[in-house]
Amino acid sequence: MPKANRPEGDEKLGALFDKFGDRMVSPGGAAALLGLARQTIYTLCARGELRAFRSDEGGVNPKWVYIPVDDVYAYGEKVGRPVRGSKS
């Protein structure tokens, strides 16, 4: 994983990537993996089907949103919708 080239930055985002490593995806990425619309991903997050981690900046439109890839795979398996590009 690339290292930051500045000492400052978004501490919350740094902690998130420390916890999950590179196993995070944007809502658009999750939509592509599951073959769903991005709005459907936001709905699944609102229902608690997928965890979404958001920046504290931006209010209604956060600066960043990431979803754990493991949640995407688990949801796909739960509903019988294989994740694109997976071997299962």
Biopython code that builds the backbone (N, CA, C, O; Angstrom):
import numpy as np
from Bio.PDB.StructureBuilder import StructureBuilder

atoms = [
    (1, "MET", "N", (0.844, -1.171, 0.000)),
    (1, "MET", "CA", (0.000, 0.000, 0.000)),
    (1, "MET", "C", (0.889, 1.234, 0.000)),
    (1, "MET", "O", (1.878, 1.274, 0.732)),
    (2, "PRO", "N", (0.566, 2.233, -0.796)),
    (2, "PRO", "CA", (1.374, 3.453, -0.822)),
    (2, "PRO", "C", (1.358, 4.152, 0.528)),
    (2, "PRO", "O", (0.372, 4.086, 1.262)),
    (3, "LYS", "N", (2.434, 4.807, 0.840)),
    (3, "LYS", "CA", (2.548, 5.567, 2.081)),
    (3, "LYS", "C", (2.238, 7.027, 1.803)),
    (3, "LYS", "O", (2.483, 7.527, 0.705)),
    (4, "ALA", "N", (1.698, 7.704, 2.803)),
    (4, "ALA", "CA", (1.394, 9.126, 2.673)),
    (4, "ALA", "C", (2.689, 9.901, 2.504)),
    (4, "ALA", "O", (3.708, 9.574, 3.114)),
    (5, "ASN", "N", (2.640, 10.917, 1.683)),
    (5, "ASN", "CA", (3.832, 11.730, 1.489)),
    (5, "ASN", "C", (3.792, 12.995, 2.338)),
    (5, "ASN", "O", (4.660, 13.858, 2.213)),
    (6, "ARG", "N", (2.789, 13.106, 3.197)),
    (6, "ARG", "CA", (2.673, 14.228, 4.128)),
    (6, "ARG", "C", (2.316, 13.681, 5.501)),
    (6, "ARG", "O", (1.618, 12.672, 5.602)),
    (7, "PRO", "N", (2.783, 14.331, 6.555)),
    (7, "PRO", "CA", (2.458, 13.845, 7.896)),
    (7, "PRO", "C", (1.001, 14.092, 8.281)),
    (7, "PRO", "O", (0.443, 13.335, 9.074)),
    (8, "GLU", "N", (0.373, 15.137, 7.734)),
    (8, "GLU", "CA", (-1.017, 15.408, 8.073)),
    (8, "GLU", "C", (-1.924, 14.588, 7.160)),
    (8, "GLU", "O", (-1.479, 14.011, 6.168)),
    (9, "GLY", "N", (-3.170, 14.551, 7.511)),
    (9, "GLY", "CA", (-4.121, 13.810, 6.695)),
    (9, "GLY", "C", (-5.352, 13.482, 7.505)),
    (9, "GLY", "O", (-5.500, 13.936, 8.639)),
    (10, "ASP", "N", (-6.205, 12.718, 6.941)),
    (10, "ASP", "CA", (-7.452, 12.328, 7.587)),
    (10, "ASP", "C", (-7.166, 11.145, 8.507)),
    (10, "ASP", "O", (-6.976, 10.021, 8.041)),
    (11, "GLU", "N", (-7.137, 11.397, 9.801)),
    (11, "GLU", "CA", (-6.816, 10.345, 10.768)),
    (11, "GLU", "C", (-7.845, 9.217, 10.741)),
    (11, "GLU", "O", (-7.490, 8.047, 10.883)),
    (12, "LYS", "N", (-9.105, 9.563, 10.559)),
    (12, "LYS", "CA", (-10.162, 8.548, 10.517)),
    (12, "LYS", "C", (-9.959, 7.618, 9.320)),
    (12, "LYS", "O", (-10.119, 6.403, 9.441)),
    (13, "LEU", "N", (-9.611, 8.185, 8.174)),
    (13, "LEU", "CA", (-9.363, 7.369, 6.987)),
    (13, "LEU", "C", (-8.130, 6.497, 7.198)),
    (13, "LEU", "O", (-8.128, 5.322, 6.829)),
    (14, "GLY", "N", (-7.087, 7.064, 7.786)),
    (14, "GLY", "CA", (-5.887, 6.283, 8.072)),
    (14, "GLY", "C", (-6.174, 5.113, 8.992)),
    (14, "GLY", "O", (-5.682, 4.008, 8.763)),
    (15, "ALA", "N", (-6.965, 5.342, 10.032)),
    (15, "ALA", "CA", (-7.320, 4.266, 10.968)),
    (15, "ALA", "C", (-8.159, 3.192, 10.276)),
    (15, "ALA", "O", (-8.009, 2.001, 10.547)),
    (16, "LEU", "N", (-9.040, 3.627, 9.384)),
    (16, "LEU", "CA", (-9.875, 2.682, 8.644)),
    (16, "LEU", "C", (-9.019, 1.744, 7.790)),
    (16, "LEU", "O", (-9.235, 0.533, 7.777)),
    (17, "PHE", "N", (-8.054, 2.316, 7.085)),
    (17, "PHE", "CA", (-7.199, 1.492, 6.243)),
    (17, "PHE", "C", (-6.206, 0.682, 7.065)),
    (17, "PHE", "O", (-5.767, -0.379, 6.623)),
    (18, "ASP", "N", (-5.846, 1.160, 8.250)),
    (18, "ASP", "CA", (-5.022, 0.345, 9.145)),
    (18, "ASP", "C", (-5.807, -0.894, 9.573)),
    (18, "ASP", "O", (-5.248, -1.987, 9.672)),
    (19, "LYS", "N", (-7.090, -0.720, 9.822)),
    (19, "LYS", "CA", (-7.938, -1.829, 10.274)),
    (19, "LYS", "C", (-8.241, -2.826, 9.151)),
    (19, "LYS", "O", (-8.137, -4.037, 9.351)),
    (20, "PHE", "N", (-8.613, -2.323, 7.976)),
    (20, "PHE", "CA", (-9.062, -3.191, 6.887)),
    (20, "PHE", "C", (-8.034, -3.381, 5.774)),
    (20, "PHE", "O", (-8.249, -4.190, 4.871)),
    (21, "GLY", "N", (-6.927, -2.654, 5.825)),
    (21, "GLY", "CA", (-5.936, -2.753, 4.760)),
    (21, "GLY", "C", (-6.532, -2.333, 3.429)),
    (21, "GLY", "O", (-7.301, -1.375, 3.353)),
    (22, "ASP", "N", (-6.176, -3.045, 2.401)),
    (22, "ASP", "CA", (-6.685, -2.690, 1.071)),
    (22, "ASP", "C", (-8.000, -3.386, 0.758)),
    (22, "ASP", "O", (-8.409, -3.430, -0.402)),
    (23, "ARG", "N", (-8.661, -3.922, 1.753)),
    (23, "ARG", "CA", (-9.912, -4.658, 1.551)),
    (23, "ARG", "C", (-11.125, -3.748, 1.730)),
    (23, "ARG", "O", (-12.087, -4.084, 2.422)),
    (24, "MET", "N", (-11.046, -2.575, 1.078)),
    (24, "MET", "CA", (-12.137, -1.600, 1.110)),
    (24, "MET", "C", (-12.479, -1.235, -0.328)),
    (24, "MET", "O", (-11.636, -1.301, -1.222)),
    (25, "VAL", "N", (-13.737, -0.849, -0.529)),
    (25, "VAL", "CA", (-14.185, -0.473, -1.871)),
    (25, "VAL", "C", (-15.178, 0.676, -1.733)),
    (25, "VAL", "O", (-15.878, 0.791, -0.727)),
    (26, "SER", "N", (-15.228, 1.511, -2.745)),
    (26, "SER", "CA", (-16.198, 2.606, -2.764)),
    (26, "SER", "C", (-17.594, 2.036, -3.058)),
    (26, "SER", "O", (-17.711, 0.896, -3.507)),
    (27, "PRO", "N", (-18.642, 2.813, -2.810)),
    (27, "PRO", "CA", (-19.987, 2.337, -3.169)),
    (27, "PRO", "C", (-20.102, 1.981, -4.653)),
    (27, "PRO", "O", (-20.772, 1.010, -5.004)),
    (28, "GLY", "N", (-19.463, 2.749, -5.513)),
    (28, "GLY", "CA", (-19.474, 2.415, -6.941)),
    (28, "GLY", "C", (-18.762, 1.106, -7.216)),
    (28, "GLY", "O", (-19.193, 0.326, -8.065)),
    (29, "GLY", "N", (-17.675, 0.863, -6.505)),
    (29, "GLY", "CA", (-16.951, -0.400, -6.644)),
    (29, "GLY", "C", (-17.788, -1.574, -6.159)),
    (29, "GLY", "O", (-17.811, -2.631, -6.790)),
    (30, "ALA", "N", (-18.476, -1.386, -5.038)),
    (30, "ALA", "CA", (-19.355, -2.440, -4.521)),
    (30, "ALA", "C", (-20.479, -2.728, -5.512)),
    (30, "ALA", "O", (-20.848, -3.882, -5.730)),
    (31, "ALA", "N", (-21.017, -1.669, -6.108)),
    (31, "ALA", "CA", (-22.078, -1.842, -7.106)),
    (31, "ALA", "C", (-21.578, -2.658, -8.290)),
    (31, "ALA", "O", (-22.278, -3.548, -8.773)),
    (32, "ALA", "N", (-20.374, -2.359, -8.758)),
    (32, "ALA", "CA", (-19.804, -3.090, -9.891)),
    (32, "ALA", "C", (-19.566, -4.556, -9.534)),
    (32, "ALA", "O", (-19.837, -5.446, -10.340)),
    (33, "LEU", "N", (-19.063, -4.804, -8.336)),
    (33, "LEU", "CA", (-18.799, -6.191, -7.932)),
    (33, "LEU", "C", (-20.070, -7.019, -7.848)),
    (33, "LEU", "O", (-20.068, -8.201, -8.191)),
    (34, "LEU", "N", (-21.160, -6.399, -7.391)),
    (34, "LEU", "CA", (-22.422, -7.129, -7.229)),
    (34, "LEU", "C", (-23.342, -7.012, -8.436)),
    (34, "LEU", "O", (-24.363, -7.696, -8.499)),
    (35, "GLY", "N", (-22.999, -6.161, -9.393)),
    (35, "GLY", "CA", (-23.866, -5.964, -10.551)),
    (35, "GLY", "C", (-25.149, -5.242, -10.192)),
    (35, "GLY", "O", (-26.212, -5.542, -10.737)),
    (36, "LEU", "N", (-25.050, -4.283, -9.267)),
    (36, "LEU", "CA", (-26.202, -3.510, -8.810)),
    (36, "LEU", "C", (-25.967, -2.032, -9.081)),
    (36, "LEU", "O", (-24.851, -1.626, -9.407)),
    (37, "ALA", "N", (-27.003, -1.239, -8.948)),
    (37, "ALA", "CA", (-26.875, 0.211, -9.057)),
    (37, "ALA", "C", (-26.248, 0.765, -7.779)),
    (37, "ALA", "O", (-26.418, 0.196, -6.701)),
    (38, "ARG", "N", (-25.533, 1.863, -7.904)),
    (38, "ARG", "CA", (-24.915, 2.481, -6.736)),
    (38, "ARG", "C", (-25.975, 2.885, -5.713)),
    (38, "ARG", "O", (-25.744, 2.763, -4.510)),
    (39, "GLN", "N", (-27.120, 3.358, -6.167)),
    (39, "GLN", "CA", (-28.196, 3.722, -5.238)),
    (39, "GLN", "C", (-28.645, 2.511, -4.417)),
    (39, "GLN", "O", (-28.980, 2.651, -3.241)),
    (40, "THR", "N", (-28.653, 1.331, -5.025)),
    (40, "THR", "CA", (-29.008, 0.121, -4.298)),
    (40, "THR", "C", (-27.989, -0.147, -3.194)),
    (40, "THR", "O", (-28.354, -0.587, -2.104)),
    (41, "ILE", "N", (-26.724, 0.115, -3.473)),
    (41, "ILE", "CA", (-25.686, -0.061, -2.457)),
    (41, "ILE", "C", (-25.942, 0.881, -1.291)),
    (41, "ILE", "O", (-25.849, 0.469, -0.134)),
    (42, "TYR", "N", (-26.266, 2.150, -1.580)),
    (42, "TYR", "CA", (-26.571, 3.100, -0.506)),
    (42, "TYR", "C", (-27.779, 2.640, 0.308)),
    (42, "TYR", "O", (-27.801, 2.806, 1.528)),
    (43, "THR", "N", (-28.781, 2.064, -0.354)),
    (43, "THR", "CA", (-29.951, 1.533, 0.345)),
    (43, "THR", "C", (-29.557, 0.373, 1.243)),
    (43, "THR", "O", (-30.011, 0.295, 2.384)),
    (44, "LEU", "N", (-28.715, -0.531, 0.744)),
    (44, "LEU", "CA", (-28.251, -1.659, 1.552)),
    (44, "LEU", "C", (-27.460, -1.178, 2.764)),
    (44, "LEU", "O", (-27.560, -1.764, 3.842)),
    (45, "CYS", "N", (-26.684, -0.125, 2.595)),
    (45, "CYS", "CA", (-25.941, 0.449, 3.717)),
    (45, "CYS", "C", (-26.906, 1.040, 4.742)),
    (45, "CYS", "O", (-26.730, 0.854, 5.946)),
    (46, "ALA", "N", (-27.923, 1.750, 4.263)),
    (46, "ALA", "CA", (-28.902, 2.359, 5.165)),
    (46, "ALA", "C", (-29.666, 1.296, 5.951)),
    (46, "ALA", "O", (-30.050, 1.526, 7.097)),
    (47, "ARG", "N", (-29.884, 0.143, 5.340)),
    (47, "ARG", "CA", (-30.581, -0.972, 6.002)),
    (47, "ARG", "C", (-29.668, -1.778, 6.920)),
    (47, "ARG", "O", (-30.136, -2.629, 7.677)),
    (48, "GLY", "N", (-28.387, -1.513, 6.853)),
    (48, "GLY", "CA", (-27.441, -2.261, 7.681)),
    (48, "GLY", "C", (-26.971, -3.565, 7.055)),
    (48, "GLY", "O", (-26.308, -4.367, 7.714)),
    (49, "GLU", "N", (-27.306, -3.783, 5.798)),
    (49, "GLU", "CA", (-26.857, -4.992, 5.102)),
    (49, "GLU", "C", (-25.366, -4.928, 4.792)),
    (49, "GLU", "O", (-24.686, -5.954, 4.773)),
    (50, "LEU", "N", (-24.860, -3.718, 4.548)),
    (50, "LEU", "CA", (-23.438, -3.475, 4.300)),
    (50, "LEU", "C", (-23.000, -2.364, 5.242)),
    (50, "LEU", "O", (-23.743, -1.410, 5.476)),
    (51, "ARG", "N", (-21.795, -2.489, 5.781)),
    (51, "ARG", "CA", (-21.256, -1.401, 6.610)),
    (51, "ARG", "C", (-20.644, -0.351, 5.692)),
    (51, "ARG", "O", (-19.945, -0.683, 4.736)),
    (52, "ALA", "N", (-20.908, 0.891, 5.984)),
    (52, "ALA", "CA", (-20.320, 1.997, 5.229)),
    (52, "ALA", "C", (-19.633, 2.924, 6.225)),
    (52, "ALA", "O", (-20.232, 3.343, 7.216)),
    (53, "PHE", "N", (-18.392, 3.234, 5.956)),
    (53, "PHE", "CA", (-17.618, 4.141, 6.786)),
    (53, "PHE", "C", (-17.480, 5.445, 6.023)),
    (53, "PHE", "O", (-17.042, 5.453, 4.872)),
    (54, "ARG", "N", (-17.856, 6.559, 6.666)),
    (54, "ARG", "CA", (-17.898, 7.867, 6.006)),
    (54, "ARG", "C", (-16.983, 8.865, 6.697)),
    (54, "ARG", "O", (-16.713, 8.770, 7.894)),
    (55, "SER", "N", (-16.517, 9.819, 5.911)),
    (55, "SER", "CA", (-15.722, 10.906, 6.486)),
    (55, "SER", "C", (-16.618, 11.769, 7.358)),
    (55, "SER", "O", (-17.840, 11.772, 7.210)),
    (56, "ASP", "N", (-15.995, 12.497, 8.264)),
    (56, "ASP", "CA", (-16.747, 13.431, 9.099)),
    (56, "ASP", "C", (-17.005, 14.734, 8.364)),
    (56, "ASP", "O", (-17.827, 15.541, 8.798)),
    (57, "GLU", "N", (-16.310, 14.947, 7.257)),
    (57, "GLU", "CA", (-16.471, 16.174, 6.469)),
    (57, "GLU", "C", (-17.542, 15.980, 5.401)),
    (57, "GLU", "O", (-17.719, 14.882, 4.874)),
    (58, "GLY", "N", (-18.234, 17.037, 5.098)),
    (58, "GLY", "CA", (-19.145, 16.994, 3.961)),
    (58, "GLY", "C", (-20.600, 16.828, 4.304)),
    (58, "GLY", "O", (-21.445, 17.008, 3.427)),
    (59, "GLY", "N", (-20.943, 16.494, 5.536)),
    (59, "GLY", "CA", (-22.357, 16.364, 5.918)),
    (59, "GLY", "C", (-23.082, 15.318, 5.104)),
    (59, "GLY", "O", (-22.743, 14.136, 5.151)),
    (60, "VAL", "N", (-24.092, 15.759, 4.350)),
    (60, "VAL", "CA", (-24.911, 14.844, 3.545)),
    (60, "VAL", "C", (-24.063, 14.195, 2.444)),
    (60, "VAL", "O", (-24.289, 13.038, 2.091)),
    (61, "ASN", "N", (-23.111, 14.920, 1.912)),
    (61, "ASN", "CA", (-22.222, 14.400, 0.876)),
    (61, "ASN", "C", (-20.811, 14.276, 1.449)),
    (61, "ASN", "O", (-19.991, 15.178, 1.276)),
    (62, "PRO", "N", (-20.521, 13.161, 2.131)),
    (62, "PRO", "CA", (-19.207, 13.020, 2.765)),
    (62, "PRO", "C", (-18.076, 13.040, 1.742)),
    (62, "PRO", "O", (-18.274, 12.742, 0.564)),
    (63, "LYS", "N", (-16.903, 13.393, 2.216)),
    (63, "LYS", "CA", (-15.725, 13.471, 1.358)),
    (63, "LYS", "C", (-15.356, 12.090, 0.813)),
    (63, "LYS", "O", (-14.915, 11.966, -0.329)),
    (64, "TRP", "N", (-15.538, 11.055, 1.635)),
    (64, "TRP", "CA", (-15.264, 9.689, 1.199)),
    (64, "TRP", "C", (-16.207, 8.727, 1.904)),
    (64, "TRP", "O", (-16.687, 8.991, 3.006)),
    (65, "VAL", "N", (-16.463, 7.598, 1.235)),
    (65, "VAL", "CA", (-17.263, 6.496, 1.783)),
    (65, "VAL", "C", (-16.591, 5.205, 1.333)),
    (65, "VAL", "O", (-16.289, 5.043, 0.151)),
    (66, "TYR", "N", (-16.356, 4.293, 2.260)),
    (66, "TYR", "CA", (-15.776, 2.992, 1.919)),
    (66, "TYR", "C", (-16.561, 1.876, 2.590)),
    (66, "TYR", "O", (-17.085, 2.030, 3.693)),
    (67, "ILE", "N", (-16.626, 0.749, 1.893)),
    (67, "ILE", "CA", (-17.334, -0.447, 2.348)),
    (67, "ILE", "C", (-16.322, -1.592, 2.386)),
    (67, "ILE", "O", (-15.551, -1.755, 1.441)),
    (68, "PRO", "N", (-16.309, -2.388, 3.461)),
    (68, "PRO", "CA", (-15.396, -3.542, 3.487)),
    (68, "PRO", "C", (-15.758, -4.554, 2.391)),
    (68, "PRO", "O", (-16.923, -4.914, 2.224)),
    (69, "VAL", "N", (-14.755, -4.996, 1.663)),
    (69, "VAL", "CA", (-14.965, -5.978, 0.595)),
    (69, "VAL", "C", (-15.564, -7.264, 1.160)),
    (69, "VAL", "O", (-16.376, -7.912, 0.500)),
    (70, "ASP", "N", (-15.170, -7.632, 2.368)),
    (70, "ASP", "CA", (-15.721, -8.846, 2.975)),
    (70, "ASP", "C", (-17.234, -8.745, 3.148)),
    (70, "ASP", "O", (-17.938, -9.747, 3.023)),
    (71, "ASP", "N", (-17.742, -7.542, 3.436)),
    (71, "ASP", "CA", (-19.193, -7.345, 3.531)),
    (71, "ASP", "C", (-19.857, -7.569, 2.178)),
    (71, "ASP", "O", (-20.943, -8.144, 2.102)),
    (72, "VAL", "N", (-19.205, -7.117, 1.114)),
    (72, "VAL", "CA", (-19.743, -7.277, -0.237)),
    (72, "VAL", "C", (-19.840, -8.762, -0.579)),
    (72, "VAL", "O", (-20.864, -9.223, -1.084)),
    (73, "TYR", "N", (-18.773, -9.504, -0.302)),
    (73, "TYR", "CA", (-18.788, -10.946, -0.569)),
    (73, "TYR", "C", (-19.852, -11.661, 0.274)),
    (73, "TYR", "O", (-20.564, -12.532, -0.227)),
    (74, "ALA", "N", (-19.955, -11.289, 1.552)),
    (74, "ALA", "CA", (-20.932, -11.932, 2.433)),
    (74, "ALA", "C", (-22.357, -11.655, 1.966)),
    (74, "ALA", "O", (-23.203, -12.549, 1.985)),
    (75, "TYR", "N", (-22.625, -10.424, 1.548)),
    (75, "TYR", "CA", (-23.958, -10.099, 1.059)),
    (75, "TYR", "C", (-24.256, -10.873, -0.222)),
    (75, "TYR", "O", (-25.347, -11.424, -0.376)),
    (76, "GLY", "N", (-23.304, -10.918, -1.132)),
    (76, "GLY", "CA", (-23.497, -11.666, -2.368)),
    (76, "GLY", "C", (-23.812, -13.122, -2.114)),
    (76, "GLY", "O", (-24.682, -13.701, -2.764)),
    (77, "GLU", "N", (-23.104, -13.712, -1.167)),
    (77, "GLU", "CA", (-23.357, -15.122, -0.829)),
    (77, "GLU", "C", (-24.727, -15.280, -0.176)),
    (77, "GLU", "O", (-25.456, -16.228, -0.468)),
    (78, "LYS", "N", (-25.072, -14.350, 0.704)),
    (78, "LYS", "CA", (-26.355, -14.415, 1.419)),
    (78, "LYS", "C", (-27.544, -14.401, 0.465)),
    (78, "LYS", "O", (-28.516, -15.129, 0.669)),
    (79, "VAL", "N", (-27.466, -13.573, -0.576)),
    (79, "VAL", "CA", (-28.609, -13.433, -1.485)),
    (79, "VAL", "C", (-28.450, -14.231, -2.778)),
    (79, "VAL", "O", (-29.295, -14.141, -3.668)),
    (80, "GLY", "N", (-27.367, -15.014, -2.888)),
    (80, "GLY", "CA", (-27.166, -15.825, -4.078)),
    (80, "GLY", "C", (-26.758, -15.020, -5.298)),
    (80, "GLY", "O", (-27.086, -15.377, -6.429)),
    (81, "ARG", "N", (-26.044, -13.937, -5.061)),
    (81, "ARG", "CA", (-25.583, -13.066, -6.143)),
    (81, "ARG", "C", (-24.067, -13.074, -6.112)),
    (81, "ARG", "O", (-23.470, -12.307, -5.357)),
    (82, "PRO", "N", (-23.422, -13.923, -6.914)),
    (82, "PRO", "CA", (-21.964, -14.017, -6.852)),
    (82, "PRO", "C", (-21.295, -12.699, -7.209)),
    (82, "PRO", "O", (-21.757, -11.951, -8.071)),
    (83, "VAL", "N", (-20.204, -12.445, -6.524)),
    (83, "VAL", "CA", (-19.427, -11.243, -6.780)),
    (83, "VAL", "C", (-18.680, -11.428, -8.084)),
    (83, "VAL", "O", (-18.066, -12.471, -8.310)),
    (84, "ARG", "N", (-18.728, -10.416, -8.946)),
    (84, "ARG", "CA", (-18.054, -10.494, -10.243)),
    (84, "ARG", "C", (-16.557, -10.643, -10.051)),
    (84, "ARG", "O", (-15.943, -9.955, -9.235)),
    (85, "GLY", "N", (-15.990, -11.551, -10.814)),
    (85, "GLY", "CA", (-14.559, -11.770, -10.761)),
    (85, "GLY", "C", (-14.128, -12.758, -9.680)),
    (85, "GLY", "O", (-12.947, -13.095, -9.591)),
    (86, "SER", "N", (-15.074, -13.230, -8.854)),
    (86, "SER", "CA", (-14.697, -14.206, -7.830)),
    (86, "SER", "C", (-14.689, -15.597, -8.444)),
    (86, "SER", "O", (-15.312, -15.840, -9.478)),
    (87, "LYS", "N", (-13.985, -16.491, -7.801)),
    (87, "LYS", "CA", (-13.867, -17.864, -8.306)),
    (87, "LYS", "C", (-15.021, -18.750, -7.870)),
    (87, "LYS", "O", (-15.124, -19.894, -8.314)),
    (88, "SER", "N", (-15.894, -18.236, -7.001)),
    (88, "SER", "CA", (-16.997, -19.084, -6.523)),
    (88, "SER", "C", (-18.215, -19.008, -7.404)),
    (88, "SER", "O", (-19.218, -19.666, -7.128)),
]
sb = StructureBuilder()
sb.init_structure("model")
sb.init_model(0)
sb.init_chain("A")
sb.init_seg("    ")
for serial, (resi, resn, name, xyz) in enumerate(atoms, 1):
    if name == "N":
        sb.init_residue(resn, " ", resi, " ")
    sb.init_atom(name, np.array(xyz, "f"), 0.0, 1.0, " ", f" {name:<3s}", serial, name[0])
structure = sb.get_structure()
